[in-house]
Amino acid sequence: MYKSTRHVDRFVRKAIRWIVLNLDGFDPFKRNEAYDIRDGQRLGELAILLRAYASITGRLHSEEARKIQQRLYSIQQRQDFSDRLLRSPEELVLFVEIYASLKAVGDEPEYSRELIQRVIDAGYPAFTERLPHRVMDLVSCLERGGFQHSLPSLSRLRDVSILARVPCPIVLNEDALYFFTHVIMFLYDFGSQRRPVLSQRFIYRLRPALSSLVVAMCQERHWDLLAEMLLCWDCVGLPHDQFYVKGWNELLNTQDHNGAVPGPEWALQLYQKVKREPDKPLDAESYFAHHYHTTLVSVIAGSLYLQQEGKLMRLTSKSELPESGNQRRAKPPSLLRHNFNGNHVRQSLRLSYGWLIGLIADQQFRLRAPLSAICSILTGLWMCESSNRQCSPQLRAIVHETGQMLALQDAQTPLDWTSTPATLRMIAAAIWRYARIEIPSLHGSQGFVRQAANVLCDDFPQGDDDDIALSEKRALLFCMGLHPRPYALPRDVLSRAFRDFSLSAPRNQIENLVLQVKAHTLHGLRTLPASADYAQMGSILCALTVSHLRNLDFMQGCNLLRAAAYLDYTDVNRMTCLDWLLLQQRPSGEFGFFESISIQNAKGTDALTALHLPLTLECLWTLAESRYNWRLFGSLPPW
């Protein structure tokens, strides 16, 4: 899992060599005949690189630093550039960035200093509206340059920024993520600021958010933000745990042979679309535009990593549980609502129960609804009541009435269950049997449940059950008393799967990882000992959940949350995800807010059963299993 310092050192050297070889791409006078204000951003970022690289590594007089310094100095001395300071207030930060960077390497032009102080005294900083993190950029450079100013301090600006509290990583879009990373980077001056800025208490709460965002950026293949997250990690001084190490492994693997590090994959696709040549390499300008910023940030992040190595732990000790969570009963707070607790879940289940009752009580709905919808409603009602350790007469009556209706239809013409998932069929069959209802195609000697049990029992291996895809059916039939106790996937196999797991793994590999967790825990039926190993697995699952919920993939997100629950694990990310699920519940009780195209494309009787009902069932299952170690399979009555 771990790549040595030597790999990171080579990564940084190759990256900064590429930057030095492509300095013309940062020079606004080399790229265009006339200066374009939009080119100033690249120049300012190059200046930040020089200051951070020199401050962190101490290589003020290295060949790379010297060449960047010479290029910045030559641009600064051009009259058609320096004269813009008085004529263009919005570009003040660029001039301060260049001055502060040249000063950091011992080159301090007095003429530029005098002009910058003059415009500051004239009030230029107030002539442009800036977001808090942009003001922090200016203040950081002013302080590094030693200028007098009346702007708020960095700590005061942080109090009105996105980092005033630890933000919820699920709701941050790309712009917000850049605001988030830049506030941290400016607070710590890209890692060159040695004194503590944020309190240890705040950093402790920040760690789960950063962990999940490292995973999310790997999943989204947003290498630019991944590099910034890793830089922020070392800025605040977090230990080098599995998220940090795996994140660095992903970043190292993206570097091109020439040393450049690519930007987000969505941007690459955009460049290719604009050029209308998706299968051809990018032209030189597009290639530079796509790679330069990630390469800059990666150099700073890698330099800080090398400087921090030896001062921080590489990996959290296996004798401890990760600081971001544990397997104990104490519930950490959600990043959405600090007072989130089991009462919110109980209220949500009660609200959904009313919605489901309303659906199934409608006789017209029962007649036209597909069998999968009937099974989903019964399962949802069972989860709402059983998780509260009860089964009301109302639920018994509904189960009995729907069962009788289907038994009558089945006796006349066998029901077609093919569109109803096998697991859902088995659960509904167990619920109907609880009400003493027999539907021949489900409960008969040649019915689906008996046939499934016979096939799986005949195929039951003598050793470890290698077919983890069938572990769910085996565990369910075992709870119903129709199958021997399934074999649990060995712990060392599961540990190896997590150890080798890549944070950028595709969906099918994530699904397989979840299947292995379920096979090891018998879908939550096994009691596991408290273990740092299990806690590290659970923390990865919860961080992956954040990534999926960011993309509104609720089905897979719920699946991951349940897997974490089966490991008896909870942390801030898990509580935040559960809280986020509750936000998706409509006032009438069903879950899901859908875009118009999803509603138009919905198949089935209507949007309620095609969209809302499947999502509601997944959310209820996940929320119910978050309480008191209740498990759906374990709650079902024996056959």
Secondary structure by P-SEA (a helix, b strand, c coil): ccccaaaaaaaaaaaaaaaaacccccccccccccccccaaaaaaaaaaaaaaaaaaccccccaaaaaaaaaaaaaaacccccccccccccaaaaaaaaaaaaaaaccccaaaaaaaaaaaaacccccccccaaaaaaaaaaaaaaccccccccaaaaaaacccccccccccccaaaaaaaaaaaaaaacccccccccccaaaaaaaaaaaaaaaaaaaaacaaaaaaaaaaaaaaacccccaaaaaaaaaaaaaccccccccccaaaaaaaaaaaccccccccaaaaaaacaaaaaaaaaaaaaaaaacccccccccccccccccccccbbbbbcccccccaaaaaaaaaaaaaaaaaaaacaaaaacccaaaaaaaaaaaaaaccccccccaaaaaaaaaaaaaaaaaaaacccccccccaaaaaaaaaaaaaaccccccccccccaaaaaaaaaaaaccccccccccaaaaaaaaaaaccccccccccaaaaaaaaaaccccccaaaaaaaaaaaaaaaccccccccccaaaaaaaaaaaaaaaaaaaacaaaaaaaaaaaaaaaccccaaaaaaaaaaaaacccccccccccaaaaaaccccccccccaaaaaaaaaaaaaacccccccccccccc
